[in-house]
C-alpha cells in the first residue's frame, strides 16, 4: 500500500496521511507503518493529520 502512495506522490502537490492517537512507552506520539513509509519515501510534501475519535466512529460530538 505505501508503495502505491509513494509512486502516486510524484504528481501530487501534497500528501495528507492520517494518524490515530498512539503513544509509545516513552510518551511520544507515534505513526503507523504506512504513514511512516510515506513520510520517508514520498516525492512530495507530506502532512500528517491527527484523527479524532469522532472521525474514527463517524459520530460528531
N, C-alpha and C positions, 0 to 999 in steps of 0.2 A: 504494500500500500504506500509506504513512504517513497518508494522508488517512483511510482506514478506521479506523486505530488511534486517531487523534485524535478522530474522531466517537464511537467506542465508549468513549472515555475519559470522556465526560460522566457516565456512570453508574457508573464504577469507583472503588473506594477507593484503588487503587494500580495503576500500570502497571509491569511489570518488563520491561526490554529487555536483551538480551544484547549483549556486546561481546567480540569476539575480540581477541587481543593484536595491536595495530597501533601502530607507533611512527612519529612524524613525523621529519623531518630535524633538527628542533630538539631531539629527545629526549623530547618529551612524549607521553603516551598519547592516542590518538585514537579516535573512534567513527565508525561508518559513516553514510551519508546518511540512512537510515531512522531510526536511533536519534537522530541529531542533530535531525531534523524533529520527532520525537515529544517530545523534551526541550523544544523551544521552543513547541510548539503544543498539547500535551495539556491537557485540562481537569481533570486530577487529578495528584497527585504521581507522579513517575517515579523508579524505582530502576534503575540501570544495573549489571548483574551481569557480572563478569568470567567468561569462558568458558575452561575449561582444555582442553588438547589431548585429554585423555581423554574429555571430554564431546563434543568435535567428532568423534572417531573411534568413540565408543561402547565404548571399552575402559576397564577400570578398572585402575589401577596396582597 
